[in-house]
Amino acid sequence: MTGTTDIESVETFRARSKAWIEANLPLLSEPWVETRELQRLLFDNGYAGISYPKEYGGAGLTIEHQKAFYDIVAEQDRQVPSELMVSIGIIGPTILDNGSQELKQRFLPPLLRGDEVWMQLLSEPRGGSDMAGTTCRLKRDGDTYFLNGSKMWSSGAYHADYGLCLCRSDWDAPKHRGLSTIAVPLQGNPPGLTIERTRAVSGEAGHFCEEFFDDMPLPADNLIGEENAGWSVAQSLLFHERNAVGGIGMGYLGGWRRGGGAGAFTGIDVGPLREAAERRGVGGAVGTMIADAVISSVVDPLTSDRITLGLQLGTHKGHRGSLSKLQSSLSLHGVARAALAIEGAAALVWDGDDVQLDNAGTSWLAARGSTIAGGTSEMQRNTISERLLGLPREPAFDRDIPFNEVLRNLGKF
Ligand SMILES: Cc1cc2nc3c(=O)[nH]c(=O)nc-3n(C[C@H](O)[C@H](O)[C@H](O)COP(=O)(O)OP(=O)(O)OC[C@H]3O[C@@H](n4cnc5c(N)ncnc54)[C@H](O)[C@@H]3O)c2cc1C
């Protein structure tokens, strides 16, 4: 991020952005513009990577400017390529924090132009919460690394150009000290890579992928950060991910679906929910659920605003994004639960008659994902209790012993 002197004031930027958004960005109700094309439109007009430095193709402004832009987008129900949230809100900032000058110059401009889309290769079949326990192997031979193992639940790997992969490069070092992160090309059938698509519980096919690496060769230059310093890269990635999912910081791109809003993840907004309940005369316990959803729709943005301001002023660092992430995912799940309660048995019919509340069943299934993706709600609560409240850390038997021994000793614990 740039310093805040000598840059356009947020007020001037807001006025300029408003005029541009009104004139150029399609409404949500209009036919969808292809994601990369929309990103290119933002890039060509200086609105891609608003808080990225200019030297990497960004606008060189601050997260306050970025928030101002995307607040207008949300207010005006405009389309933005929020599908690129992982690329632009998570991976880009992680490369900014950890990449060498060459790496930043090579990867960030195409990422901001929408020419190269990135995703995350973190979770493994053995589990996702214990990220530091990754068992994908990375071994160097001269100028080439070789990757072995598998990753899963990777969102969008099938269409992405690169995945940022966390893997183990030193098995003799303690768990957190033998990890590395590397850029893995995903397109053009690279040797040693197989990608399979998975069907989600909501019926959606192909969003999730599983990757199998069989001695996949990768140029040593693709390493992001130092070898065996992957845990600090992962920490920075998690910081940006929590912020992005919680709707704050560099990752704030106006929500999970185009236009954002309280129902962003579920596709159900609080307004239609309230109207549907009134129409059907549903009250009582359902009324309480709707009231909770309405309260969240007011409180969540205020929480995000407060954390964004703290980030901007430098008073909030590190883990406050967990508050926003936890709160917003619980709210989204609450909205989906309320919709399910209003619909009742009709929610079992995937495409209902109610144009405002149809898909309540599938939305409920998808909303569960918001409490899992980007770190589960339990993991966010752990972070809040340990890092923000200073409560005792969760006991860990495997923190200081060589990872090889952890694996050998697992049966004894
Ligand atoms: C919509 C969606 C998109 C995703 N996209 C990606 C992606 O792009 N790339 C990627 O790598 N992964 C992705 N994931 C996977 C996601 O990161 C993992 O599902 C998540 O980290 C949890 O891992 P797990 O499913 O293996 O559950 P586990 O880690 O096995 O956890 C199982 C249960 O135990 C609880 N638990 C585990 N450890 C603790 C603990 N220490 N304290 C308290 N409770 C604990 C968890 O909260 C959970 O309820 C995505 C998931 C979803 C739902």
Ligand as a Chemical Component Dictionary entry (heavy atoms), coordinates in Angstrom:
data_LIG
# 
_chem_comp.id                   LIG 
_chem_comp.type                 NON-POLYMER 
_chem_comp.pdbx_formal_charge   0 
_chem_comp.three_letter_code    LIG 
# 
loop_
_chem_comp_atom.comp_id 
_chem_comp_atom.atom_id 
_chem_comp_atom.alt_atom_id 
_chem_comp_atom.type_symbol 
_chem_comp_atom.charge 
_chem_comp_atom.model_Cartn_x 
_chem_comp_atom.model_Cartn_y 
_chem_comp_atom.model_Cartn_z 
_chem_comp_atom.pdbx_ordinal 
LIG C1  C1  C 0 -16.905 -23.168 -0.283 1  
LIG C2  C2  C 0 -15.551 -23.720 0.041  2  
LIG C3  C3  C 0 -14.464 -23.333 -0.721 3  
LIG C4  C4  C 0 -13.184 -23.839 -0.430 4  
LIG N1  N1  N 0 -12.145 -23.473 -1.240 5  
LIG C5  C5  C 0 -10.917 -23.968 -0.985 6  
LIG C6  C6  C 0 -9.814  -23.621 -1.836 7  
LIG O1  O1  O 0 -9.955  -22.892 -2.813 8  
LIG N2  N2  N 0 -8.595  -24.147 -1.556 9  
LIG C7  C7  C 0 -8.387  -24.954 -0.481 10 
LIG O2  O2  O 0 -7.249  -25.352 -0.264 11 
LIG N3  N3  N 0 -9.421  -25.337 0.335  12 
LIG C8  C8  C 0 -10.674 -24.850 0.105  13 
LIG N4  N4  N 0 -11.725 -25.224 0.899  14 
LIG C9  C9  C 0 -11.499 -26.196 1.968  15 
LIG C10 C10 C 0 -11.522 -25.544 3.340  16 
LIG O3  O3  O 0 -10.410 -24.696 3.506  17 
LIG C11 C11 C 0 -11.515 -26.683 4.364  18 
LIG O4  O4  O 0 -12.720 -27.411 4.184  19 
LIG C12 C12 C 0 -11.451 -26.162 5.772  20 
LIG O5  O5  O 0 -10.180 -25.584 6.034  21 
LIG C13 C13 C 0 -11.707 -27.276 6.806  22 
LIG O6  O6  O 0 -10.939 -28.400 6.505  23 
LIG P1  P1  P 0 -11.631 -29.863 6.449  24 
LIG O7  O7  O 0 -12.868 -29.759 5.624  25 
LIG O8  O8  O 0 -10.593 -30.824 6.030  26 
LIG O9  O9  O 0 -12.109 -30.142 7.935  27 
LIG P2  P2  P 0 -11.165 -30.592 9.153  28 
LIG O10 O10 O 0 -9.976  -29.714 9.221  29 
LIG O11 O11 O 0 -10.953 -32.058 9.078  30 
LIG O12 O12 O 0 -12.124 -30.240 10.386 31 
LIG C14 C14 C 0 -13.299 -31.049 10.673 32 
LIG C15 C15 C 0 -14.050 -30.367 11.816 33 
LIG O13 O13 O 0 -13.203 -30.292 12.991 34 
LIG C16 C16 C 0 -13.103 -28.945 13.429 35 
LIG N5  N5  N 0 -11.743 -28.702 13.906 36 
LIG C17 C17 C 0 -10.583 -29.064 13.288 37 
LIG N6  N6  N 0 -9.516  -28.661 14.011 38 
LIG C18 C18 C 0 -10.005 -28.019 15.098 39 
LIG C19 C19 C 0 -9.399  -27.340 16.199 40 
LIG N7  N7  N 0 -8.065  -27.278 16.321 41 
LIG N8  N8  N 0 -10.212 -26.770 17.125 42 
LIG C20 C20 C 0 -11.578 -26.833 17.014 43 
LIG N9  N9  N 0 -12.209 -27.454 15.985 44 
LIG C21 C21 C 0 -11.439 -28.038 15.027 45 
LIG C22 C22 C 0 -13.398 -28.093 12.212 46 
LIG O14 O14 O 0 -13.881 -26.804 12.582 47 
LIG C23 C23 C 0 -14.455 -28.925 11.498 48 
LIG O15 O15 O 0 -15.735 -28.678 12.045 49 
LIG C24 C24 C 0 -13.004 -24.745 0.643  50 
LIG C25 C25 C 0 -14.126 -25.134 1.414  51 
LIG C26 C26 C 0 -15.363 -24.636 1.118  52 
LIG C27 C27 C 0 -16.539 -25.083 1.956  53 
# 
loop_
_chem_comp_bond.comp_id 
_chem_comp_bond.atom_id_1 
_chem_comp_bond.atom_id_2 
_chem_comp_bond.value_order 
_chem_comp_bond.pdbx_ordinal 
LIG C1  C2  SING 1  
LIG C2  C3  SING 2  
LIG C2  C26 DOUB 3  
LIG C3  C4  DOUB 4  
LIG C4  N1  SING 5  
LIG C4  C24 SING 6  
LIG N1  C5  DOUB 7  
LIG C5  C6  SING 8  
LIG C5  C8  SING 9  
LIG C6  O1  DOUB 10 
LIG C6  N2  SING 11 
LIG N2  C7  SING 12 
LIG C7  O2  DOUB 13 
LIG C7  N3  SING 14 
LIG N3  C8  DOUB 15 
LIG C8  N4  SING 16 
LIG N4  C9  SING 17 
LIG N4  C24 SING 18 
LIG C9  C10 SING 19 
LIG C10 O3  SING 20 
LIG C10 C11 SING 21 
LIG C11 O4  SING 22 
LIG C11 C12 SING 23 
LIG C12 O5  SING 24 
LIG C12 C13 SING 25 
LIG C13 O6  SING 26 
LIG O6  P1  SING 27 
LIG P1  O7  DOUB 28 
LIG P1  O8  SING 29 
LIG P1  O9  SING 30 
LIG O9  P2  SING 31 
LIG P2  O10 DOUB 32 
LIG P2  O11 SING 33 
LIG P2  O12 SING 34 
LIG O12 C14 SING 35 
LIG C14 C15 SING 36 
LIG C15 O13 SING 37 
LIG C15 C23 SING 38 
LIG O13 C16 SING 39 
LIG C16 N5  SING 40 
LIG C16 C22 SING 41 
LIG N5  C17 SING 42 
LIG N5  C21 SING 43 
LIG C17 N6  DOUB 44 
LIG N6  C18 SING 45 
LIG C18 C19 SING 46 
LIG C18 C21 DOUB 47 
LIG C19 N7  SING 48 
LIG C19 N8  DOUB 49 
LIG N8  C20 SING 50 
LIG C20 N9  DOUB 51 
LIG N9  C21 SING 52 
LIG C22 O14 SING 53 
LIG C22 C23 SING 54 
LIG C23 O15 SING 55 
LIG C24 C25 DOUB 56 
LIG C25 C26 SING 57 
LIG C26 C27 SING 58 
# 
